[in-house]
């Protein structure tokens, strides 16, 4: 009886030792992975800070003004370039819901139109 108990306890101790050893190395591997991911996050945050600083430099109004004067050759706008309301095209009306080749659109778009359900519009 005592020998059987000793064997069971010995097997239990060996089994627990193996499990503890395995657990220890899995935890160490996860710590290494966590450190690697945290380093990647720090690198990305540095890259974002650098890109924001570069964007701030590239969008400075004085710099953009000098570049536009140097490269775009723009002239001030003349009053004759401004259109009046009479010169603008009229917007489409609600009943202009036609698809390609003048066919009415099916589905919800055509049912939303007045008179699309066969009822007469008043």
C-alpha angles and dihedrals in degrees: 000000000000091000092052090049090049092051092048092048091046091051090047092051092047091048093048091047091054092047092048091049090050092047092050093055094044089054091049090050091051091049090053090049090049091051090049092050092046090052090050089051091051091049091050092048089052090050091051091050091050092048092049090051090049091049090050090053095044094050098049106135094224092052092047091048092052092047093049092050091048100045112019103053091209122174127206116271118261124220090241089065093064115091124221124227091256091060095053118096118250116255119247117270124236092255092058092089098133128139130212118325091015095289119144115253115247131221126029095345095062095039090057091062120096110261094014094119093057094265118128117247114231 
